[in-house]
Amino acid sequence: MSQQRQLHPQGPVFSRIIAGAWRWNTVSADTLERLIKTALDHGINTFDHADIYGDYSNEALFGDMLKKNPSLLKSMKLVSKCGIKLLSQKKPEHRVKHYDTSRAHIIASTETSLQRLGTDHLDLLLIHRPDPLMDAAEVRDAFIQLKQQGKVLHFGVSNFTPAQFDLLQSHLPFPLVTNQIEISLFNNQSLFDGSIDHLYQLKTSAMAWSPLGGGKQMQGEVIQNLNHLKRKYTATESQLLYAWLLKHPSVIFPVIGTTQPERIVESVKALDISLDRQDWFEMLKWATGKEVA
């Protein structure tokens, strides 16, 4: 069963493994129902959405499933994101892909997400990408309004640099509880460029998107090198890659993007793996092609 931990001392308690719904528009309604129920049955109670996922369709598909199974909602923690405006036939007013972190858009997007998901609140709302035109005071005003109305319980960001995180935090009367960033064995720069250190110092956990490296590295020499660790830990490649992230003392929350219920079950078993320190560094050496200095 998936463990639960707090993202921040004043933040939500989420399952340590988070189910990412960004590709769930590609599966049948029956499979979507299985994904949701399998996750909940194995202790994954946190579901990561964004307004744009599935060309603005995923939240509604998820919400339709909850209408058929309304009792499931009370067992869930729901995350969504806003701030990206895609080119889409559903949005003919968009002439170019762009960002919008205005007060009006944050509020309108959140209210649309709530309607689509069929809930009265989000446990966590994230600004999806850093917006070079972001007015931190407008974001503050939107966040405060949504919090006072009980529509969003906690707030965070995604893909922000430490400086961008601090800029927004400096305008808020409550803490940003996470930064959702790309982290994997194969994309490990955040462990060395200060991004994770910054969050760790703030007692804030990262949510890791693409924790398997997007599947691009799931063959070849690195994966072949994992064979002896697979035997040592009685684990699959994916479980070892999740365990590599879970080893970090800052408490990283992997967001898994699978569309296969059996891969959800597989991911939870990674929580039982405690990688030896030397094995952790050996995996890093395989991924980077060099030993640490």
DAQUI-V660148 format. One record per residue. N is the residue number from 0. RES is the residue in one letter. SS is DSSP state (@ for helix, = for strand, . for the rest). PHI is phi in whole degrees, -180 to 180 (999 if undefined). OMEGA is omega in whole degrees, 0 to 359 (* if undefined). Layout:
((N:RES:SS:PHI:OMEGA) (N:RES:SS:PHI:OMEGA))
This chain:
((0:M:.:999:180) (1:S:.:-69:175) (2:Q:.:-73:173) (3:Q:=:-126:179) (4:R:=:-142:179) (5:Q:=:-88:178) (6:L:.:-67:186) (7:H:=:-157:180) (8:P:.:-54:176) (9:Q:.:-111:185) (10:G:.:-107:182) (11:P:.:-77:172) (12:V:=:-95:183) (13:F:=:-118:170) (14:S:=:-64:185) (15:R:.:-64:170) (16:I:.:-100:182) (17:I:=:-115:179) (18:A:=:-86:179) (19:G:=:-94:188) (20:A:.:-98:191) (21:W:.:-67:179) (22:R:.:-112:187) (23:W:@:-74:173) (24:N:@:-73:183) (25:T:@:-89:183) (26:V:.:-110:178) (27:S:.:-71:178) (28:A:@:-61:178) (29:D:@:-64:179) (30:T:@:-68:177) (31:L:@:-59:179) (32:E:@:-63:178) (33:R:@:-64:179) (34:L:@:-60:182) (35:I:@:-64:183) (36:K:@:-70:177) (37:T:@:-64:178) (38:A:@:-59:182) (39:L:@:-63:180) (40:D:@:-63:182) (41:H:.:-110:172) (42:G:.:85:176) (43:I:.:-89:184) (44:N:.:-106:186) (45:T:=:-113:185) (46:F:=:-124:186) (47:D:=:-102:180) (48:H:.:-121:166) (49:A:.:-152:181) (50:D:.:-58:186) (51:I:.:-87:186) (52:Y:@:-59:180) (53:G:@:66:184) (54:D:@:53:177) (55:Y:@:66:184) (56:S:.:-117:191) (57:N:@:-64:181) (58:E:@:-62:180) (59:A:@:-67:178) (60:L:@:-63:178) (61:F:@:-64:179) (62:G:@:-63:177) (63:D:@:-62:179) (64:M:@:-67:179) (65:L:@:-70:176) (66:K:@:-63:177) (67:K:@:-78:184) (68:N:.:-132:189) (69:P:@:-62:181) (70:S:@:-69:182) (71:L:@:-70:187) (72:L:@:-59:184) (73:K:@:-69:178) (74:S:@:-93:190) (75:M:.:-106:165) (76:K:=:-115:186) (77:L:=:-113:178) (78:V:=:-119:170) (79:S:=:-141:183) (80:K:=:-134:175) (81:C:=:-148:176) (82:G:.:123:177) (83:I:=:-100:174) (84:K:=:-118:184) (85:L:.:-88:166) (86:L:.:-75:185) (87:S:=:-158:174) (88:Q:.:-62:178) (89:K:.:-77:182) (90:K:=:-129:184) (91:P:.:-62:179) (92:E:.:-75:180) (93:H:.:-85:180) (94:R:.:-88:182) (95:V:.:-153:174) (96:K:.:-62:182) (97:H:=:-155:179) (98:Y:=:-108:178) (99:D:.:-146:178) (100:T:.:-114:176) (101:S:.:-69:178) (102:R:@:-57:183) (103:A:@:-63:182) (104:H:@:-70:180) (105:I:@:-59:181) (106:I:@:-68:182) (107:A:@:-64:180) (108:S:@:-65:180) (109:T:@:-64:180) (110:E:@:-64:176) (111:T:@:-68:178) (112:S:@:-62:179) (113:L:@:-62:180) (114:Q:@:-65:181) (115:R:@:-64:183) (116:L:@:-78:180) (117:G:.:74:180) (118:T:.:-131:179) (119:D:.:-97:178) (120:H:.:-157:169) (121:L:=:-102:174) (122:D:.:-75:182) (123:L:=:-153:173) (124:L:=:-119:180) (125:L:=:-118:165) (126:I:=:-78:195) (127:H:.:-71:180) (128:R:.:-143:175) (129:P:.:-62:181) (130:D:.:-108:181) (131:P:.:-62:177) (132:L:.:-101:182) (133:M:.:-64:170) (134:D:.:-99:186) (135:A:@:-59:179) (136:A:@:-68:177) (137:E:@:-69:177) (138:V:@:-61:177) (139:R:@:-55:183) (140:D:@:-63:178) (141:A:@:-66:181) (142:F:@:-61:181) (143:I:@:-63:180) (144:Q:@:-62:181) (145:L:@:-64:179) (146:K:@:-69:180) (147:Q:@:-63:179) (148:Q:.:-81:180) (149:G:.:75:182) (150:K:.:-85:175) (151:V:=:-138:183) (152:L:.:-88:183) (153:H:.:-143:184) (154:F:=:-134:177) (155:G:=:-158:181) (156:V:=:-137:178) (157:S:=:-142:176) (158:N:.:67:178) (159:F:.:-85:169) (160:T:.:-77:176) (161:P:@:-55:181) (162:A:@:-66:179) (163:Q:@:-66:176) (164:F:@:-59:183) (165:D:@:-65:178) (166:L:@:-59:180) (167:L:@:-67:180) (168:Q:@:-59:183) (169:S:.:-64:180) (170:H:.:-99:189) (171:L:.:-106:177) (172:P:.:-86:179) (173:F:.:-140:187) (174:P:.:-79:162) (175:L:=:-72:191) (176:V:=:-99:177) (177:T:=:-165:166) (178:N:=:-128:179) (179:Q:=:-87:185) (180:I:=:-132:178) (181:E:=:-77:178) (182:I:.:-143:174) (183:S:.:-160:173) (184:L:.:-55:185) (185:F:.:-91:176) (186:N:.:-132:192) (187:N:.:-108:185) (188:Q:@:-59:184) (189:S:@:-65:177) (190:L:@:-77:186) (191:F:.:-124:183) (192:D:.:-99:178) (193:G:.:97:184) (194:S:@:-65:179) (195:I:@:-71:178) (196:D:@:-59:179) (197:H:@:-61:179) (198:L:@:-66:181) (199:Y:@:-60:178) (200:Q:@:-61:180) (201:L:.:-87:183) (202:K:.:58:182) (203:T:=:-117:180) (204:S:=:-89:174) (205:A:=:-85:165) (206:M:=:-99:187) (207:A:=:-102:173) (208:W:=:-88:185) (209:S:.:54:184) (210:P:.:-69:175) (211:L:.:-99:182) (212:G:@:76:178) (213:G:@:73:180) (214:G:@:77:184) (215:K:.:-68:185) (216:Q:.:-103:187) (217:M:.:-80:170) (218:Q:.:-148:178) (219:G:.:96:191) (220:E:@:-63:183) (221:V:@:-61:181) (222:I:@:-67:177) (223:Q:@:-62:179) (224:N:@:-66:180) (225:L:.:-75:187) (226:N:@:-57:182) (227:H:@:-72:176) (228:L:@:-74:175) (229:K:@:-60:179) (230:R:@:-70:183) (231:K:@:-62:185) (232:Y:@:-102:184) (233:T:.:49:187) (234:A:.:-137:174) (235:T:.:-90:177) (236:E:@:-57:182) (237:S:@:-60:181) (238:Q:@:-62:178) (239:L:@:-67:179) (240:L:@:-69:174) (241:Y:@:-65:182) (242:A:@:-61:178) (243:W:@:-61:177) (244:L:@:-72:184) (245:L:@:-65:179) (246:K:.:-67:188) (247:H:.:-66:185) (248:P:.:-69:179) (249:S:.:-76:179) (250:V:.:67:179) (251:I:.:-85:179) (252:F:=:-107:178) (253:P:=:-66:174) (254:V:=:-104:185) (255:I:=:-88:186) (256:G:.:-110:186) (257:T:.:-73:172) (258:T:.:-111:182) (259:Q:.:-119:182) (260:P:@:-53:182) (261:E:@:-66:178) (262:R:@:-75:173) (263:I:@:-65:178) (264:V:@:-60:180) (265:E:@:-60:184) (266:S:@:-64:183) (267:V:@:-63:181) (268:K:@:-67:178) (269:A:@:-65:180) (270:L:@:-66:180) (271:D:@:-91:182) (272:I:.:-97:174) (273:S:.:-113:183) (274:L:.:-67:170) (275:D:.:-62:182) (276:R:@:-55:181) (277:Q:@:-70:176) (278:D:@:-65:178) (279:W:@:-59:181) (280:F:@:-72:176) (281:E:@:-65:177) (282:M:@:-63:178) (283:L:@:-62:179) (284:K:@:-63:178) (285:W:@:-62:184) (286:A:@:-73:183) (287:T:@:-93:181) (288:G:.:80:180) (289:K:.:-156:174) (290:E:.:-77:173) (291:V:.:-66:185) (292:A:.:-64:*))
